[in-house]
Amino acid sequence: MGMRVENGLVNQRHIDDYRENGVVVVKNALSGEWVDFLRGALDDLMENPTKMGLEYAHKEDSTRFFGDQYMWLTRPDFRRIAFESPIGEIAGQVMGSESVTLFFDQVLVKEPGAVEPTPWHHDLPYWMVRGEQICTVWIALDPIGLENGGMKYVKGSHKSEKLYSPTFFGDNANDSTFDETRYEPLPDVDATYADDDFLTFQLEPGDAAIHHARTFHGAPGNKSAATRRRGYMLRVLGDNVVYAPAPGQAKVAVRPDLPDGAPMGGEYFPEIWQRAGA
Ligand SMILES: O=C(O)CCC(=O)C(=O)O
């Protein structure tokens, strides 16, 4: 693993596709060594969740649907992934930013038989930030397709500035403070869009799907009998992203010591990548 080098994984097609569709896949974003390292960290985390850890499964016939967030704050293994893996650089190249700031890390694991879907939503209304260069790098740690809960995206949905209410995940009221909301609910996405408006991908371990914070996305449950669906997410900020706390956003582990409207940064939101020469 070692030191990060400027990698050649991102080309102009990735940048153009991300801009046009609001999502793009970078194949083999992480090496097999990183995938093994992440899987090991995740195994341990599932036994020892942080205080942000949650069990989302709520249906009687479901299996485990586990999530956790902000792991890097307390765990050296997740800190290492955030700071030393190529993920930050890949995000910076795809977004076209001068630098990348770590917002937070997250995992979501749907074990075979975890039937709960991930409801359609977009991320920005959940988050205490405002800006254009905000994205998620979603890393597959298993072979993942629609059958075992692969994500679906609405092509180009990031282009509208309009924001919609956050949606509960797994019916679990603990995952947020959505007591007030400023936005109307997201329309019925499945009914509103045509088949060719949706993008889905077959991901292999180490592949990264990068989506813009306004892109609509959701996922079915894991209907596979044997294939786990482990996803690791790094949520990152490019240039000109500011702190924008508001009612109705998701619960967070830490807040920046900043006034509303100040550029995001500080010890809990560190820079993880800078463009060479920037
Ligand atoms: O992994 C999932 O099912 C949902 C992930 C998600 O919503 C996200 O990465 O923003």
The ligand as a Gaussian input file, in Angstrom:
#p B3LYP/6-31G(d) Opt

LIG

0 1
 O      -25.280000       1.827000       0.295000
 C      -26.452000       2.210000       0.275000
 O      -27.408000       1.437000       0.217000
 C      -26.774000       3.648000       0.308000
 C      -25.594000       4.494000       0.182000
 C      -25.940000       5.902000      -0.026000
 O      -27.057000       6.318000       0.038000
 C      -24.863000       6.817000      -0.336000
 O      -23.728000       6.383000      -0.550000
 O      -25.123000       8.033000      -0.384000

